[in-house]
Amino acid sequence: MPTLTAVLGDLTDQHVDVIVNAASNAMRGGGGVDGAIHRAGGPAILADCIARFPNGLATGDAGWTTAGDLPARWVVHTVGPNFAAGERDRSRLLSCYRRALEVADRLGASSIAFPLISAGIYGWPRADAIAAALEAIRSSDALVDDVRIVARDAAIHDEVRAAIQAAEPS
């Protein structure tokens, strides 16, 4: 089982093999985490998204691109369900984490940094977003040994850290 940690900071500053992007279906950049990754990584990420995903990506799926100027080797893009728009199938949220870990394994990655998928502008209730992230990561048979959930907000970081600690065996 991978080491799972909560990190307070900027996802785009993580020195890992894979930074996970909470992308839109179009895979063309946007707001929130997606916009931050594209801004920090530069135009190479968008160019690779266009080349590799001309028709975008389905909700719950994941695929990789270059990391451009980010301090990572790859970006794994995954499309979370938009709770605010009525997409409430939790299995798709779980799939985001599982598929991202599968892609990271195929790339040979040993470290990965996730945002809290769908919990921002997509409006997934935060407590369940955290629970889904931990459930998917802990049940994965991925070979990645360093898994981080990165939060810019101290309150969210504290919630993720507490959930991780509560789920650890005594």
Salt bridges, closest charged atoms under 4 A:
ASP10 OD2 - ARG152 NH1 3.10
ASP34 OD1 - HIS38 NE2 3.40
ASP61 OD1 - ARG99 NE 2.79
GLU102 OE1 - ARG99 NH1 2.79
ASP128 OD1 - ARG90 NE 2.99
GLU135 OE1 - ARG90 NH1 2.93
ASP146 OD2 - ARG148 NH2 2.99
ASP158 OD1 - HIS157 ND1 3.35
ASP158 OD1 - ARG161 NH2 3.53
GLU159 OE2 - ARG126 NH2 2.83
